[in-house]
Amino acid sequence: MKKNKKPAKHTKKAAKAKAGEKARRAPRAAKAKSAVKHPAEGFTKKELAEIKTKLDEMRGSLSKNVEDKKNLDMLEPEVGDSIDQATQSLDKEILFELSDNERKMLDSIDAALRKMDNGVYGLCEHCKTPIEKKRIKALPSARYCLPCQSGSEKSRQ
């Protein structure tokens, strides 16, 4: 003989348990969202606009320096004397090193500007906490908070 199996009924107790579970989850989710601070917190719109202007000016100045150095290098005539060639070679090496540092700075500035556009400016790339306001004002292209920057420099030594 076949028994007719009835589908399980949703009891009030089961419904209350499920509703209670959702209710318990909701406050935690809301808490988690409110615990996350916006990286640029503490800055007014005016301050952020000033920082963006400063970054744009720094970028323009560095770009001009790199271009000027490239143009200067192209204008220098080759020298025949081996000592003069060695000196010129050393000068070019220093120039390229400076240019490399300037390119790295340009990359940092571009990264800071992208972060502003994406709404994550002022967030440490290592520990993901907001970078101190004083540090950002002193170095608008800062990628790390002071503790992470110090730790990074110590590990390089």
Backbone torsions as a table, in degrees:
resi	resn	phi	psi	omega
1	MET	NA	139.7	-179.4
2	LYS	-92.5	135.9	176.2
3	LYS	-99.3	135.5	175.9
4	ASN	-82.0	117.4	177.0
5	LYS	-89.8	127.9	178.2
6	LYS	-90.9	143.6	176.8
7	PRO	-63.1	147.9	-178.5
8	ALA	-61.7	135.8	179.7
9	LYS	-84.6	147.6	173.8
10	HIS	-86.1	111.3	-179.3
11	THR	-86.8	162.0	178.1
12	LYS	-61.9	-37.3	-178.8
13	LYS	-63.4	-43.3	179.4
14	ALA	-66.1	-40.2	179.4
15	ALA	-65.1	-41.7	179.0
16	LYS	-64.6	-40.3	-179.7
17	ALA	-63.6	-42.4	179.9
18	LYS	-66.6	-42.7	178.6
19	ALA	-64.8	-39.6	178.7
20	GLY	-64.6	-37.1	179.0
21	GLU	-64.5	-42.8	178.3
22	LYS	-65.6	-40.5	-179.2
23	ALA	-64.7	-36.6	179.4
24	ARG	-70.5	-33.7	-179.8
25	ARG	-72.4	-38.5	-174.9
26	ALA	-56.9	-48.1	-179.4
27	PRO	-62.4	-35.9	179.0
28	ARG	-63.9	-42.5	179.6
29	ALA	-63.8	-41.9	179.0
30	ALA	-65.4	-39.4	178.8
31	LYS	-62.6	-43.3	-177.9
32	ALA	-61.5	-40.4	179.9
33	LYS	-67.2	-40.9	-177.6
34	SER	-73.2	-21.6	179.9
35	ALA	-74.9	-24.9	179.9
36	VAL	-78.3	121.5	-180.0
37	LYS	-92.7	144.5	174.9
38	HIS	-69.9	131.1	-175.6
39	PRO	-54.5	-36.3	-177.8
40	ALA	-88.0	14.8	-179.6
41	GLU	-58.3	138.4	-179.2
42	GLY	99.5	-12.5	178.0
43	PHE	-104.4	136.5	173.6
44	THR	-79.7	165.8	177.6
45	LYS	-60.6	-36.4	179.8
46	LYS	-64.6	-43.7	179.1
47	GLU	-63.0	-42.4	178.4
48	LEU	-63.8	-38.6	177.6
49	ALA	-64.6	-39.4	178.2
50	GLU	-65.2	-41.0	179.0
51	ILE	-64.4	-42.7	179.2
52	LYS	-61.7	-42.2	178.0
53	THR	-61.8	-43.3	179.3
54	LYS	-62.2	-43.1	178.0
55	LEU	-62.6	-42.6	178.5
56	ASP	-62.0	-41.7	178.7
57	GLU	-65.3	-43.1	178.7
58	MET	-60.9	-42.3	-178.7
59	ARG	-63.6	-45.5	179.4
60	GLY	-61.2	-43.4	-179.9
61	SER	-64.1	-45.9	179.6
62	LEU	-65.3	-41.4	179.3
63	SER	-61.1	-41.9	179.0
64	LYS	-64.5	-43.0	178.8
65	ASN	-59.9	-45.4	-179.3
66	VAL	-63.3	-44.0	178.6
67	GLU	-62.5	-44.8	179.6
68	ASP	-59.6	-41.7	-179.7
69	LYS	-66.9	-38.2	177.5
70	LYS	-63.1	-45.1	-179.6
71	ASN	-64.6	-40.7	179.0
72	LEU	-63.0	-41.5	179.8
73	ASP	-62.9	-36.7	-179.4
74	MET	-70.9	-29.1	-177.0
75	LEU	-80.8	-22.2	-176.4
76	GLU	-68.6	126.0	177.8
77	PRO	-76.4	152.8	176.5
78	GLU	-72.6	143.7	-178.6
79	VAL	-106.7	146.4	-175.9
80	GLY	-84.5	-36.2	-176.4
81	ASP	-67.2	137.1	-177.9
82	SER	-64.3	-34.9	177.9
83	ILE	-68.2	-42.2	178.2
84	ASP	-64.6	-37.8	178.3
85	GLN	-65.2	-40.0	178.5
86	ALA	-64.3	-42.5	178.3
87	THR	-63.3	-44.4	179.8
88	GLN	-64.3	-39.0	178.6
89	SER	-63.0	-43.2	177.9
90	LEU	-63.6	-41.9	177.8
91	ASP	-60.0	-43.1	179.4
92	LYS	-65.4	-39.3	178.8
93	GLU	-61.5	-44.5	177.7
94	ILE	-63.6	-41.6	178.9
95	LEU	-60.5	-45.2	179.9
96	PHE	-66.0	-37.1	177.9
97	GLU	-63.9	-44.4	177.1
98	LEU	-62.1	-43.4	179.4
99	SER	-62.0	-38.5	178.2
100	ASP	-63.0	-44.5	177.5
101	ASN	-62.8	-39.9	178.8
102	GLU	-66.6	-37.3	177.3
103	ARG	-65.0	-40.0	177.2
104	LYS	-62.6	-40.5	178.2
105	MET	-65.0	-41.2	176.6
106	LEU	-60.3	-41.5	177.8
107	ASP	-60.8	-42.2	179.0
108	SER	-64.3	-41.2	179.0
109	ILE	-65.2	-45.4	178.6
110	ASP	-60.8	-40.4	178.4
111	ALA	-62.8	-42.2	179.3
112	ALA	-63.2	-42.0	179.0
113	LEU	-65.2	-39.9	176.7
114	ARG	-63.5	-41.4	179.0
115	LYS	-62.1	-38.9	177.0
116	MET	-60.7	-45.6	-179.9
117	ASP	-62.5	-33.9	-178.1
118	ASN	-90.1	-2.7	177.7
119	GLY	78.1	19.6	179.4
120	VAL	-121.0	19.6	-180.0
121	TYR	-65.3	138.5	176.8
122	GLY	92.3	8.7	179.9
123	LEU	-101.6	127.0	179.7
124	CYS	-61.0	131.3	-179.1
125	GLU	-71.3	-19.2	-178.0
126	HIS	-92.8	-58.1	-173.6
127	CYS	-100.1	-4.5	176.3
128	LYS	65.5	20.1	175.7
129	THR	-98.6	157.5	178.6
130	PRO	-62.8	137.3	177.2
131	ILE	-77.1	142.8	-177.6
132	GLU	-57.9	141.9	-177.7
133	LYS	-59.5	-41.9	179.5
134	LYS	-60.5	-40.6	-178.9
135	ARG	-66.2	-42.6	179.9
136	ILE	-65.1	-39.8	179.0
137	LYS	-65.5	-36.4	179.7
138	ALA	-75.6	-38.3	-177.6
139	LEU	-136.4	86.0	-174.6
140	PRO	-59.1	-21.9	-179.3
141	SER	-95.0	13.8	-178.5
142	ALA	-57.6	133.7	-179.5
143	ARG	-102.9	-19.0	-175.4
144	TYR	-130.0	152.1	172.5
145	CYS	-71.5	165.7	-175.4
146	LEU	-59.8	-45.4	179.0
147	PRO	-60.5	-40.7	179.8
148	CYS	-70.1	-38.7	177.8
149	GLN	-63.1	-45.0	179.3
150	SER	-62.5	-43.4	178.7
151	GLY	-62.5	-38.9	178.9
152	SER	-65.4	-42.1	-179.8
153	GLU	-68.6	-36.8	178.9
154	LYS	-66.4	-38.4	-178.4
155	SER	-70.4	-24.1	178.0
156	ARG	-75.9	-22.6	-176.0
157	GLN	-82.3	NA	NA
